[in-house]
Amino acid sequence: VQLVESGGGLVEPGGSLRLTCVASGVTFSNYAMAWFRQAPGKEREFVAAIAWSGGTSYNEFAKGRFVITRSSTKNTVYLQMITLKPEDTAVYYCNTDSGGYAWGQGTQVTVSA
């Protein structure tokens, strides 16, 4: 199984980004998929998840600003982020909601003026 995240970058506070995660070697639709993030010096934390049924859940800080979606046909999960804040700066990763696969390299999101 390989998870490849992309779409990160440098953005000013209030800006937006759309992250993409493509999975290979796994039947995506069988799993709830999730985004996690890890800021410097902090532990990895849950951001959002989407079930095979399409149901979603979010960490409190993501509610109202982040939206997780998926395309089972493309084996891809997305994270649309708006109104970004400096505290959103982190490396963002995707995985199953239980972190069941080897972590990819992630994609760096930096929110700074």
Number of C-alpha atoms within 10 A of each C-alpha: 11 15 20 18 25 18 17 18 14 14 18 14 17 14 14 17 18 16 23 23 27 17 20 14 9 13 12 21 18 12 17 19 27 28 27 21 22 19 17 9 6 9 9 15 14 22 24 25 28 23 18 15 10 13 11 16 17 19 13 10 12 18 12 11 13 20 20 25 20 23 12 14 9 12 16 20 24 23 23 15 19 17 14 22 16 15 12 20 20 21 19 28 28 32 25 20 18 12 15 9 14 11 15 17 14 22 21 21 23 21 20 16 9
